[in-house]
Amino acid sequence: MAKAIMLQGTGSDVGKTILVAGLCRLASNRGLKVAPFKPQNMSNNAAVADDGGEIGRAQWLQALAARAPSSVHMNPVLLKPQSETGSQIIVQGKVFGQAKGRDYQRLKPQLMAAVMDSFEQVKAGRDLVIVEGAGSPAEINLRAGDIANMGFATRAGVPVVLVGDIDRGGVIASLVGTHTILTDEDRGQIAGYIINKFRGDVTLFSDGIDAIGRFTGWPCFGIIPWLKAAGRLPAEDSVVLERLVTGSGGALKVAVPVLSRIANFDDLDPLRAEAEVDLVYVRAGEALPADAGLIILPGSKSTIADLEEFRRHGWDSDLTAHVRRGGRVIGICGGYQMLGQTVSDPLGLEGAPRQVKGLGLLDVVTEMAPEKTVRNSTARSIVYDVPLAGYEIHLGLTTGPDCAQPPVSIEGRPDGASSADGRVSGTYLHGLFSSDEYRRHLLESFGINGGGVNYRQSVDAALDEVATELESRLTPQWLDSFLG
């Protein structure tokens, strides 16, 4: 029987995802057959698992860290927000339906069977499963029917390690408060805690450790510093976009408008790793920079809603001016759909049935269709004649005259469209910029050196660095107790 341990946070964005990835790599480095598991995830950053179907991008990264094939069972329930109150529900890799928040709360108990089935499948043939919670177990208003935190831990009998984020402040209160409001059964699942994102001299927190121990009786399993290598790993939540530093002074400014339903924005991470690229995320209230050489429209979970938001920000005018100045534009998936003449949704797959005017930079039209394309793909850049590898996750069919100039071919078939002068293009292929050769050619077309980073190797090296840091900071007794 595989051992299992679960990391839950005292709140969202405390660093659980990176810690689980680091522990997966640490366990793998010790020769264990390890796998990640997250019962329920909420993210529009999705990946296509090796066995087909959608999972959270974070669980794909954790599988990479574990040196294990990714599986839909590693993230059996994935919620993809489509509006302020509703989400598409993916169960074991396939679309299950849609629900608003209150309706989903009533639905959760029905999903526990799928969660437990997937957990058993992930455990099979493995030495260790490292589970990631979602949000916080302190959200006791959501405890009834819970499948993400203590509801799963108590059902599966998995011990829990709490993670507190000291960087945001109030870490003592968050840990002690969690202890206070949990039921006796839930509290009994917690084996101890980890302090994450510490800056400075850890000995200064000795009194804090003593205080937490007095109030809770929980042992501290380690104090983790701010992990610099984590910045080289794909982020799961769009909240991270608010903290990204821009203005690196790179020779090529690449601007990315950030819309409410932005999806798969880790497509852009390889560009951020390039020294000569200044990747700028443009937020509401800001104009698209006039000195940008390239503007990228990333994926969207709700193309029509994000297209309307794009116009409300005045970015349609900025984009048109950018193209008139000779600037270039690349659209990925939903961003590609926005660049056309119209986007229609006759069946109301993204809301009410309707058709809206596109940005008009490509002579194509898109119609949403109920069949969802989800697949890993091998591809080739037609423009630069270099291999690509990526994935497709999208609704809709795009057709029109500009499809006669496709920028890529996927599995031998043309994909996407380009304007007659080649300065505006779009494709359904995610992962375009992860190809070092493609990235080098693209940047050279702007007159700068690129491709100096082997992106996939840099991600793998970052995982090893995180694992090494965790091994040096976590108590050996605790590590040995579950790593063996």
Secondary structure, DSSP 8 states (H G I E B T S, - for coil): --EEEEEEESSTTSSHHHHHHHHHHHHHHTT--EEEE-SEEE-S-EEE-TTSSEEEHHHHHHHHHHT----GGGSSEEEEE-SSSEEEEEETTEEEEEEEHHHHHHHHHHHHHHHHHHHHHHHTT-SEEEEE--S-TT-GGG-TT--SSHHHHHHHT--EEEEEESTTS-HHHHHHHHHHHS-HHHHTTEEEEEEEEE-S-GGGGHHHHHHHHHHH---EEEEEE--GGGGGS--SSGGGGGT-------SEEEEEE--TTEE-GGGGHHHHT-TTEEEEEE-TT----TT-SEEEE-EESSHHHHHHHHHHTTHHHHHHHHHHTT-EEEEETHHHHHTSSEEEETT-TTSS-EEEE---SSS-EEEEEEEEEEEEEEEEETTTTEEEEEEEEEEEEEESGGGGS-SEEETTEEE-EE-TTSSEEEES-BTGGG-HHHHHHHHHTTTS----S-HHHHHHHHHHHHHHHHHHHB-HHHHHHHH-
